[in-house]
Amino acid sequence: MTTATQVEGQLKLAASAAEATLAVLPSSAPLQVGTPVAGTPSELPEGPAVSAHFGGTASGDVAILVSQDLADALSNSPLGQLDLALAVRPALEAAAAVFGPVVVDPGQVLEPDVALGSMAAKGDLVVVPLLADDQVRAAVALALTPWPGAPVAYGLQPIDALAAQNAGAAPTRPAGLDLLHDVEMEVSAELGRTRMSVRELLSLSPGAVVELDRAAGSPADLLVNGRLIARGEVVVIDENFGLRITEIVVPGAERI
């Protein structure tokens, strides 16, 4: 049975984990750490949840429940539909890192009740609301097996002290699509493409030459989230390849 002292320790640890997410969780308004709740709270943000398992110094599950405006902004971004799990991953890692060196699995997008129900079945669940203008705009959920008795990476403060500190410390984030500015994305350069049969693929060996659909000297494509956004010349920077941008592709004019 979990004692009152253990529950208090879990709440403080969860508050510290939630605090760690404030600088890396995209939001249309500055967020503050609310009062942690043991179990599923009555008020949750309207958007989806991104849940992931982590292991290492501590083992458990962490979930970030996001606002619907973030989910909508990612779905309707000028670069196409962006991956919510990748956008929220830095916040998942920041929350889990409070418990020491851990490895966080890839996150999966779930309905909030599904994510919290699964976590509650594995261990003691604590949910920390993240507030903007006294409204719940996001939340951090944690379920560890078992919960550690003391914080590993962050020093704990009383919950009311955390709330007072965060009231003036949360960074200001502009509304609208600007809230995506800090989202990390994978950028790739493509020299060309070709199509090959399985027989041809299996016959490849060191030294084989694969002909691409691009003439020598043609610009390479710069892709973000699989979408063409620019073209450029391949250059060498020290011992690494780079791409000097020569053309920005107008949306809708991408090469098919």
KEBA-878359 format. One record per residue (C-alpha): residue in one letter; x, y, z. Coordinates in Angstrom, 1 decimal. Example, Ala and Ser with C-alpha at 12.3 -4.5 7.8 and 13.67 -1.06 7.14 Angstrom:
2
   residu        u        v        w
        A     12.3     -4.5      7.8
        S     13.7     -1.1      7.1
This chain:
256
   residu        u        v        w
        M      0.0      0.0      0.0
        T      1.2      3.5     -0.9
        T      1.6      5.6      2.2
        A      0.7      9.3      2.5
        T      4.4     10.1      2.7
        Q      5.1      8.2     -0.5
        V      2.3      9.9     -2.3
        E      3.6     13.3     -1.3
        G      7.0     12.3     -2.7
        Q      5.5     11.2     -6.0
        L      3.6     14.5     -6.3
        K      6.8     16.5     -5.7
        L      8.8     14.4     -8.2
        A      6.0     14.8    -10.8
        A      5.9     18.6    -10.3
        S      9.7     18.7    -10.8
        A      9.3     16.7    -14.0
        A      6.5     19.0    -15.3
        E      8.7     22.0    -14.5
        A     11.4     20.6    -16.8
        T      9.1     20.5    -19.8
        L      8.2     24.2    -19.7
        A     11.1     25.3    -21.8
        V     10.7     22.7    -24.6
        L      7.0     22.1    -24.9
        P      5.5     24.1    -27.8
        S      2.6     26.2    -26.6
        S      0.6     29.2    -27.8
        A      0.8     30.8    -24.3
        P      3.2     30.8    -21.4
        L      2.6     27.7    -19.2
        Q      2.8     27.3    -15.4
        V      2.9     24.1    -13.3
        G     -0.4     23.4    -11.6
        T     -1.1     21.2     -8.6
        P     -0.2     17.6     -9.2
        V     -3.0     15.0     -8.8
        A     -2.7     11.4     -7.9
        G     -4.7      9.5    -10.4
        T     -6.7     10.9    -13.3
        P     -7.9     14.5    -12.7
        S    -11.3     15.7    -13.6
        E    -10.0     18.4    -16.0
        L     -7.8     17.5    -18.9
        P     -6.7     19.4    -22.0
        E     -8.8     18.9    -25.1
        G     -6.0     17.6    -27.4
        P     -4.4     14.2    -27.8
        A     -1.7     12.6    -25.7
        V      1.8     11.4    -26.6
        S      2.9      8.5    -24.4
        A      6.3      6.7    -24.2
        H      8.0      4.2    -22.0
        F     11.4      4.9    -20.5
        G     14.1      2.8    -18.8
        G     17.4      3.3    -17.1
        T     18.0      4.6    -13.6
        A     14.3      4.6    -13.3
        S     11.6      2.8    -15.3
        G      8.1      3.9    -16.1
        D      5.8      5.7    -18.6
        V      5.5      9.4    -19.4
        A      2.8     11.1    -21.4
        I      2.3     14.7    -22.5
        L     -1.3     15.8    -23.0
        V     -1.3     18.7    -25.4
        S     -3.7     21.4    -26.4
        Q     -5.8     21.0    -29.5
        D     -4.4     24.2    -31.0
        L     -0.9     22.6    -31.1
        A     -2.3     19.4    -32.7
        D     -4.1     21.6    -35.3
        A     -1.1     23.7    -36.0
        L      1.1     20.7    -36.6
        S     -1.6     19.1    -38.9
        N     -2.0     22.3    -41.0
        S      1.6     23.6    -41.0
        P      2.9     25.3    -44.3
        L      5.3     22.3    -44.5
        G      2.5     19.8    -44.5
        Q      1.3     17.5    -41.6
        L      4.1     17.3    -39.0
        D      4.6     14.5    -36.5
        L      3.1     15.3    -33.1
        A      5.2     12.6    -31.4
        L      8.4     14.1    -32.7
        A      7.4     17.6    -31.8
        V      6.6     16.6    -28.2
        R      9.6     14.2    -27.8
        P     11.9     16.9    -26.2
        A      9.3     17.4    -23.5
        L      9.0     13.7    -22.9
        E     12.8     13.4    -22.6
        A     13.0     16.4    -20.3
        A     10.4     15.0    -17.9
        A     11.9     11.5    -17.8
        A     15.4     13.0    -17.3
        V     14.4     14.2    -13.8
        F     14.7     10.6    -12.6
        G     18.3     10.2    -13.8
        P     19.9      8.8    -17.0
        V     17.1      7.1    -18.9
        V     16.3      6.1    -22.5
        V     12.9      7.2    -23.8
        D     11.2      5.0    -26.4
        P      9.5      6.6    -29.5
        G      6.3      8.2    -28.4
        Q      2.9      7.2    -29.8
        V     -0.2      9.4    -30.1
        L     -3.2      8.1    -28.2
        E     -6.5      9.4    -26.9
        P     -5.9     10.8    -23.4
        D     -8.2      8.4    -21.6
        V     -6.4      5.4    -23.3
        A     -3.0      6.7    -22.4
        L     -3.8      7.4    -18.8
        G     -5.7      4.2    -18.4
        S     -2.8      2.2    -19.6
        M     -0.4      4.0    -17.3
        A     -2.6      3.7    -14.3
        A     -2.7     -0.1    -14.8
        K      1.1     -0.2    -14.6
        G      1.8      1.9    -11.5
        D      0.8      4.8     -9.4
        L     -0.3      7.5    -11.8
        V      0.3     11.2    -11.2
        V     -0.9     13.9    -13.5
        V      0.4     17.5    -13.4
        P     -1.7     20.1    -15.2
        L      0.1     22.9    -17.1
        L     -1.9     26.1    -16.9
        A     -2.2     29.3    -18.9
        D     -4.6     32.0    -17.6
        D     -5.8     29.5    -15.0
        Q     -6.9     27.1    -17.7
        V     -5.5     23.6    -18.3
        R     -3.7     23.8    -21.6
        A     -1.5     20.7    -21.3
        A     -0.5     18.1    -18.8
        V      2.4     15.8    -17.8
        A      1.5     12.3    -16.7
        L      3.9      9.8    -15.0
        A      3.7      6.3    -13.8
        L      6.9      4.7    -12.5
        T      7.5      1.1    -11.3
        P      8.5      1.8     -8.7
        W      8.7      5.5     -7.9
        P     12.0      6.5     -6.5
        G     12.2      7.9     -3.0
        A     14.0     11.1     -3.9
        P     14.8     13.1     -7.0
        V     17.9     12.3     -9.0
        A     18.5     15.1    -11.5
        Y     16.5     18.0    -10.1
        G     16.3     19.4     -6.6
        L     12.8     19.5     -5.3
        Q     10.9     22.5     -3.9
        P      7.5     22.7     -2.3
        I      4.8     22.6     -4.9
        D      3.5     26.1     -3.9
        A      7.1     27.4     -4.3
        L      7.3     25.8     -7.8
        A      4.0     27.5     -8.8
        A      5.2     30.9     -7.5
        Q      8.6     30.5     -9.3
        N      7.0     29.5    -12.6
        A      4.5     32.4    -12.5
        G      7.2     34.8    -13.6
        A      9.7     32.5    -15.2
        A      7.8     30.9    -18.1
        P      9.0     32.1    -21.4
        T      6.6     34.1    -23.6
        R      5.5     32.2    -26.7
        P      3.6     34.0    -29.5
        A      0.3     32.5    -30.6
        G     -0.6     31.0    -34.0
        L      1.9     29.1    -36.1
        D      4.8     30.8    -34.4
        L      4.4     28.2    -31.6
        L      6.0     25.7    -34.0
        H      9.2     27.7    -34.4
        D     11.1     25.6    -31.8
        V      9.9     22.3    -33.1
        E     12.8     20.2    -34.4
        M     12.4     18.6    -37.8
        E     14.5     16.2    -39.9
        V     16.0     17.9    -43.0
        S     17.4     15.8    -45.8
        A     19.2     16.5    -49.1
        E     18.3     14.3    -52.2
        L     20.6     14.0    -55.2
        G     18.1     12.0    -57.2
        R     15.8      9.0    -57.4
        T     15.4      5.8    -59.4
        R     13.3      2.7    -59.5
        M     14.7     -0.8    -59.4
        S     13.3     -4.3    -59.4
        V     13.9     -6.6    -56.4
        R     16.2     -8.7    -58.7
        E     18.3     -5.6    -59.4
        L     18.5     -4.7    -55.8
        L     19.6     -8.2    -54.8
        S     22.3     -8.1    -57.4
        L     24.0     -4.9    -56.0
        S     27.5     -5.3    -54.8
        P     30.3     -3.0    -53.7
        G     31.4     -1.0    -56.8
        A     28.0     -1.1    -58.5
        V     26.8      2.2    -60.0
        V     23.2      3.2    -59.6
        E     22.0      5.7    -62.2
        L     19.7      8.4    -60.8
        D     17.1     10.5    -62.6
        R     19.2     13.7    -62.3
        A     21.7     15.0    -64.8
        A     25.3     15.7    -63.5
        G     25.5     19.2    -62.2
        S     21.8     19.5    -61.5
        P     20.8     21.0    -58.1
        A     20.0     18.7    -55.2
        D     16.6     18.9    -53.4
        L     16.2     20.0    -49.8
        L     13.3     18.1    -48.1
        V     11.6     18.8    -44.8
        N      9.1     16.2    -43.6
        G      9.3     14.7    -47.1
        R      8.3     17.9    -48.8
        L     10.5     19.8    -51.2
        I     11.2     23.3    -49.9
        A     14.4     24.4    -51.7
        R     17.1     23.4    -54.2
        G     20.8     24.0    -54.0
        E     24.4     23.1    -54.9
        V     26.3     20.4    -53.1
        V     29.4     21.9    -51.4
        V     32.1     20.6    -49.1
        I     32.5     22.2    -45.6
        D     35.7     21.0    -44.0
        E     35.2     17.3    -44.3
        N     31.4     17.3    -44.5
        F     29.0     17.8    -47.3
        G     26.6     20.8    -47.3
        L     24.0     22.4    -49.5
        R     24.2     26.0    -50.7
        I     20.6     27.1    -51.3
        T     20.0     28.5    -54.8
        E     16.2     28.4    -55.0
        I     13.3     28.4    -52.6
        V     10.5     26.4    -53.9
        V      7.1     28.1    -53.9
        P      4.4     25.9    -52.2
        G      2.5     24.0    -54.9
        A      5.3     24.1    -57.4
        E      7.2     21.0    -56.0
        R      8.6     18.5    -58.4
        I      6.4     15.4    -58.6
